[in-house]
Structures are given as C-alpha cells and as structure tokens.
C-alpha cells in the first residue's frame, strides 16, 4: 500500500501519521503494540526514511506513541486506569505541547543528525581539498 500522494495535498509525513493514527484509533494497533520498523513503514507506504521519522515524531508529540532506543516505537496506553504500584506517564495536555520524553527524543534525533551532517561536511571538505591539490 502506498500513500495517495497524488490525491492528497498534505505532506507525506502528515499522511503517514494520519494512517498510523487511524490504526491506533480503530484498535488495529493497541496500547503496548510495537509499530512496524521504520524500514517496514518505508517499504509499506513507499516513502523516505525522513518522512517516516517526521511522522513518528508528530505522533510522539501528540502523545500517541513512545520510542525505546534500540527496540522501536510503541503505542502509548492513554486513559487506562493505573494499577497500584504502576507508573504511567501522563498524556500531554493540548496546551503543554511536547512531553519531556518526546523532547528528549527530539534532542537525541537532532544530535544524531548533527553528527551525520558533520561527517558529510568533513567528507566534502576532503573532496574539495583533494580537487584543489590536483590543480
């Protein structure tokens, strides 16, 4: 299944988030369920890695999912009664914006992106330097 990119003027990450949001709302993805991997979502919807990451980031900011580094993204259990001795992070209120967990994940994502950019810049600088030495 690919996204209806031609039929929908919204950005692909919003379309992807909407599909996943609908799967959560209908119960196809239940609280605690692991979402498909980013690679699986890319293949399933015919979208780029960055598009998947932006869609997941949007769902995190809405408090619908959370991620565990190295394990994946999971549907958050919102509104369920908390049993004695069990902790549950509160769902963000509409006025609160992002949760601390989502912000921490975004910061980590940004740090990773900066590392990738630094590596690319260093590689490009080496290429430019090599070309200048050839002249």
MODELLER restraints for C-alpha pairs under 7 A, 6 or more apart:
rsr = mdl.restraints
at = mdl.atoms
rsr.add(forms.Gaussian(group=physical.xy_distance, feature=features.Distance(at['CA:1:A'], at['CA:44:A']), mean=5.71, stdev=0.5))
rsr.add(forms.Gaussian(group=physical.xy_distance, feature=features.Distance(at['CA:1:A'], at['CA:45:A']), mean=5.54, stdev=0.5))
rsr.add(forms.Gaussian(group=physical.xy_distance, feature=features.Distance(at['CA:2:A'], at['CA:44:A']), mean=6.45, stdev=0.5))
rsr.add(forms.Gaussian(group=physical.xy_distance, feature=features.Distance(at['CA:2:A'], at['CA:45:A']), mean=4.00, stdev=0.5))
rsr.add(forms.Gaussian(group=physical.xy_distance, feature=features.Distance(at['CA:2:A'], at['CA:46:A']), mean=5.35, stdev=0.5))
rsr.add(forms.Gaussian(group=physical.xy_distance, feature=features.Distance(at['CA:3:A'], at['CA:45:A']), mean=5.53, stdev=0.5))
rsr.add(forms.Gaussian(group=physical.xy_distance, feature=features.Distance(at['CA:5:A'], at['CA:12:A']), mean=6.84, stdev=0.5))
rsr.add(forms.Gaussian(group=physical.xy_distance, feature=features.Distance(at['CA:12:A'], at['CA:51:A']), mean=6.62, stdev=0.5))
rsr.add(forms.Gaussian(group=physical.xy_distance, feature=features.Distance(at['CA:13:A'], at['CA:51:A']), mean=4.93, stdev=0.5))
rsr.add(forms.Gaussian(group=physical.xy_distance, feature=features.Distance(at['CA:13:A'], at['CA:52:A']), mean=6.40, stdev=0.5))
rsr.add(forms.Gaussian(group=physical.xy_distance, feature=features.Distance(at['CA:13:A'], at['CA:54:A']), mean=5.84, stdev=0.5))
rsr.add(forms.Gaussian(group=physical.xy_distance, feature=features.Distance(at['CA:13:A'], at['CA:55:A']), mean=4.67, stdev=0.5))
rsr.add(forms.Gaussian(group=physical.xy_distance, feature=features.Distance(at['CA:14:A'], at['CA:55:A']), mean=6.18, stdev=0.5))
rsr.add(forms.Gaussian(group=physical.xy_distance, feature=features.Distance(at['CA:16:A'], at['CA:55:A']), mean=5.98, stdev=0.5))
rsr.add(forms.Gaussian(group=physical.xy_distance, feature=features.Distance(at['CA:17:A'], at['CA:55:A']), mean=4.78, stdev=0.5))
rsr.add(forms.Gaussian(group=physical.xy_distance, feature=features.Distance(at['CA:17:A'], at['CA:56:A']), mean=6.82, stdev=0.5))
rsr.add(forms.Gaussian(group=physical.xy_distance, feature=features.Distance(at['CA:17:A'], at['CA:58:A']), mean=7.00, stdev=0.5))
rsr.add(forms.Gaussian(group=physical.xy_distance, feature=features.Distance(at['CA:17:A'], at['CA:59:A']), mean=6.48, stdev=0.5))
rsr.add(forms.Gaussian(group=physical.xy_distance, feature=features.Distance(at['CA:23:A'], at['CA:29:A']), mean=5.51, stdev=0.5))
rsr.add(forms.Gaussian(group=physical.xy_distance, feature=features.Distance(at['CA:24:A'], at['CA:30:A']), mean=6.21, stdev=0.5))
rsr.add(forms.Gaussian(group=physical.xy_distance, feature=features.Distance(at['CA:30:A'], at['CA:75:A']), mean=6.45, stdev=0.5))
rsr.add(forms.Gaussian(group=physical.xy_distance, feature=features.Distance(at['CA:31:A'], at['CA:75:A']), mean=4.77, stdev=0.5))
rsr.add(forms.Gaussian(group=physical.xy_distance, feature=features.Distance(at['CA:31:A'], at['CA:76:A']), mean=5.30, stdev=0.5))
rsr.add(forms.Gaussian(group=physical.xy_distance, feature=features.Distance(at['CA:31:A'], at['CA:77:A']), mean=4.65, stdev=0.5))
rsr.add(forms.Gaussian(group=physical.xy_distance, feature=features.Distance(at['CA:32:A'], at['CA:74:A']), mean=5.73, stdev=0.5))
rsr.add(forms.Gaussian(group=physical.xy_distance, feature=features.Distance(at['CA:32:A'], at['CA:75:A']), mean=5.14, stdev=0.5))
rsr.add(forms.Gaussian(group=physical.xy_distance, feature=features.Distance(at['CA:32:A'], at['CA:76:A']), mean=6.16, stdev=0.5))
rsr.add(forms.Gaussian(group=physical.xy_distance, feature=features.Distance(at['CA:32:A'], at['CA:77:A']), mean=6.57, stdev=0.5))
rsr.add(forms.Gaussian(group=physical.xy_distance, feature=features.Distance(at['CA:33:A'], at['CA:74:A']), mean=5.50, stdev=0.5))
rsr.add(forms.Gaussian(group=physical.xy_distance, feature=features.Distance(at['CA:33:A'], at['CA:75:A']), mean=5.53, stdev=0.5))
rsr.add(forms.Gaussian(group=physical.xy_distance, feature=features.Distance(at['CA:34:A'], at['CA:72:A']), mean=6.87, stdev=0.5))
rsr.add(forms.Gaussian(group=physical.xy_distance, feature=features.Distance(at['CA:34:A'], at['CA:73:A']), mean=5.80, stdev=0.5))
rsr.add(forms.Gaussian(group=physical.xy_distance, feature=features.Distance(at['CA:34:A'], at['CA:74:A']), mean=4.34, stdev=0.5))
rsr.add(forms.Gaussian(group=physical.xy_distance, feature=features.Distance(at['CA:34:A'], at['CA:75:A']), mean=6.55, stdev=0.5))
rsr.add(forms.Gaussian(group=physical.xy_distance, feature=features.Distance(at['CA:35:A'], at['CA:73:A']), mean=5.53, stdev=0.5))
rsr.add(forms.Gaussian(group=physical.xy_distance, feature=features.Distance(at['CA:35:A'], at['CA:74:A']), mean=5.57, stdev=0.5))
rsr.add(forms.Gaussian(group=physical.xy_distance, feature=features.Distance(at['CA:37:A'], at['CA:72:A']), mean=6.72, stdev=0.5))
rsr.add(forms.Gaussian(group=physical.xy_distance, feature=features.Distance(at['CA:38:A'], at['CA:49:A']), mean=6.89, stdev=0.5))
rsr.add(forms.Gaussian(group=physical.xy_distance, feature=features.Distance(at['CA:38:A'], at['CA:52:A']), mean=6.19, stdev=0.5))
rsr.add(forms.Gaussian(group=physical.xy_distance, feature=features.Distance(at['CA:41:A'], at['CA:52:A']), mean=6.90, stdev=0.5))
rsr.add(forms.Gaussian(group=physical.xy_distance, feature=features.Distance(at['CA:42:A'], at['CA:48:A']), mean=5.89, stdev=0.5))
rsr.add(forms.Gaussian(group=physical.xy_distance, feature=features.Distance(at['CA:42:A'], at['CA:49:A']), mean=6.28, stdev=0.5))
rsr.add(forms.Gaussian(group=physical.xy_distance, feature=features.Distance(at['CA:42:A'], at['CA:52:A']), mean=6.66, stdev=0.5))
rsr.add(forms.Gaussian(group=physical.xy_distance, feature=features.Distance(at['CA:59:A'], at['CA:65:A']), mean=5.95, stdev=0.5))
rsr.add(forms.Gaussian(group=physical.xy_distance, feature=features.Distance(at['CA:60:A'], at['CA:66:A']), mean=5.79, stdev=0.5))
rsr.add(forms.Gaussian(group=physical.xy_distance, feature=features.Distance(at['CA:60:A'], at['CA:102:A']), mean=5.90, stdev=0.5))
rsr.add(forms.Gaussian(group=physical.xy_distance, feature=features.Distance(at['CA:61:A'], at['CA:98:A']), mean=4.99, stdev=0.5))
rsr.add(forms.Gaussian(group=physical.xy_distance, feature=features.Distance(at['CA:61:A'], at['CA:99:A']), mean=6.80, stdev=0.5))
rsr.add(forms.Gaussian(group=physical.xy_distance, feature=features.Distance(at['CA:61:A'], at['CA:102:A']), mean=6.02, stdev=0.5))
rsr.add(forms.Gaussian(group=physical.xy_distance, feature=features.Distance(at['CA:63:A'], at['CA:91:A']), mean=5.79, stdev=0.5))
rsr.add(forms.Gaussian(group=physical.xy_distance, feature=features.Distance(at['CA:63:A'], at['CA:92:A']), mean=6.11, stdev=0.5))
rsr.add(forms.Gaussian(group=physical.xy_distance, feature=features.Distance(at['CA:64:A'], at['CA:75:A']), mean=6.12, stdev=0.5))
rsr.add(forms.Gaussian(group=physical.xy_distance, feature=features.Distance(at['CA:64:A'], at['CA:76:A']), mean=5.39, stdev=0.5))
rsr.add(forms.Gaussian(group=physical.xy_distance, feature=features.Distance(at['CA:65:A'], at['CA:73:A']), mean=6.56, stdev=0.5))
rsr.add(forms.Gaussian(group=physical.xy_distance, feature=features.Distance(at['CA:65:A'], at['CA:74:A']), mean=5.43, stdev=0.5))
rsr.add(forms.Gaussian(group=physical.xy_distance, feature=features.Distance(at['CA:65:A'], at['CA:75:A']), mean=4.47, stdev=0.5))
rsr.add(forms.Gaussian(group=physical.xy_distance, feature=features.Distance(at['CA:65:A'], at['CA:76:A']), mean=4.78, stdev=0.5))
rsr.add(forms.Gaussian(group=physical.xy_distance, feature=features.Distance(at['CA:66:A'], at['CA:73:A']), mean=5.56, stdev=0.5))
rsr.add(forms.Gaussian(group=physical.xy_distance, feature=features.Distance(at['CA:66:A'], at['CA:74:A']), mean=5.49, stdev=0.5))
rsr.add(forms.Gaussian(group=physical.xy_distance, feature=features.Distance(at['CA:66:A'], at['CA:75:A']), mean=6.63, stdev=0.5))
rsr.add(forms.Gaussian(group=physical.xy_distance, feature=features.Distance(at['CA:66:A'], at['CA:76:A']), mean=6.27, stdev=0.5))
rsr.add(forms.Gaussian(group=physical.xy_distance, feature=features.Distance(at['CA:67:A'], at['CA:73:A']), mean=4.13, stdev=0.5))
rsr.add(forms.Gaussian(group=physical.xy_distance, feature=features.Distance(at['CA:67:A'], at['CA:74:A']), mean=6.14, stdev=0.5))
rsr.add(forms.Gaussian(group=physical.xy_distance, feature=features.Distance(at['CA:78:A'], at['CA:91:A']), mean=6.33, stdev=0.5))
rsr.add(forms.Gaussian(group=physical.xy_distance, feature=features.Distance(at['CA:82:A'], at['CA:88:A']), mean=6.70, stdev=0.5))
rsr.add(forms.Gaussian(group=physical.xy_distance, feature=features.Distance(at['CA:92:A'], at['CA:98:A']), mean=6.85, stdev=0.5))
rsr.add(forms.Gaussian(group=physical.xy_distance, feature=features.Distance(at['CA:92:A'], at['CA:99:A']), mean=6.01, stdev=0.5))
